Amino acid sequence: MLDDFRQRQTDGELAANLDAAYTGLALFGLAAAPVVFPQIARALGLDPDSEEFATRYAEETTRLVEHLKED
């Protein structure tokens, strides 16, 4: 798993100045957040059980991860 994140750094998909292990952990947390903490999504006015949420969360997550690329 860690080797995959390091390869992504080599390929420029993940900035070289990021620690691959910590970044990987953070990305797994990002993916799991609406499942593990649906109450937080609801407190933010979102419905984590809706199809729209799944689509929009995937889009926003993609945009966020794009910012982690090497410039």
N, C-alpha and C positions, 0 to 999 in steps of 0.2 A: 504494500500500500504506500509506504513512504517513498519507495523507489518510483512509483507512478507520479507522485507530486514533484519529485526531483527531476524526472524526465520532462514534466510540464514546464519546469523552470528552464531547462536546457532548450526546450522548443519555443520559449518566449511566451507561453500561455500564463505563466505565473512569474512575477517580478523576482529577480535574483536576490533582492535585498530582503525578501520575506523568508522567515524560517518555515520550511516545508512542513514540519511536524505540527507546529502551532497553527499554521494556516489551514492545514488539513483538518485539524480538530475543530477549528472555528467554522469551517464549511459544513462539516457534519452537524454541528450544532445549529447552523442556519437551516439546514434541510429538515432537522427534527423538530425545530421550535414550534410550529403550529400543531404538531401531533402531541408533543410533550406538554406544551403550555397553551392549550386552546383558550384558557381564561384570559390570558394576556391579549390574544388577538381580539377577543370579544370586548375587553376593556378599551381597546383602541378603535372600537366601532366596526370591527370586521367579523364576518361569519366564516370561521374556518371549516365549516361543514358544507359550504356551498361550492358548486362547480366553478362559479366566477372567481371565488377566492383562490382555488387551485391554479387556475389559469393566470390570474394577475400575480400571484405569489411567484410562480415560475418565471414570469416575465421580469419582475422586479429583481429576483435573485440573479437572473442572467445579466441584467444591467449592472448590478453590484459587482458580480464576479469579473465582468469585463474591465472594471477599474483596477483589478489586481494584475493585469498584464504588464509585461515589460514595455516601457516607452520606446 
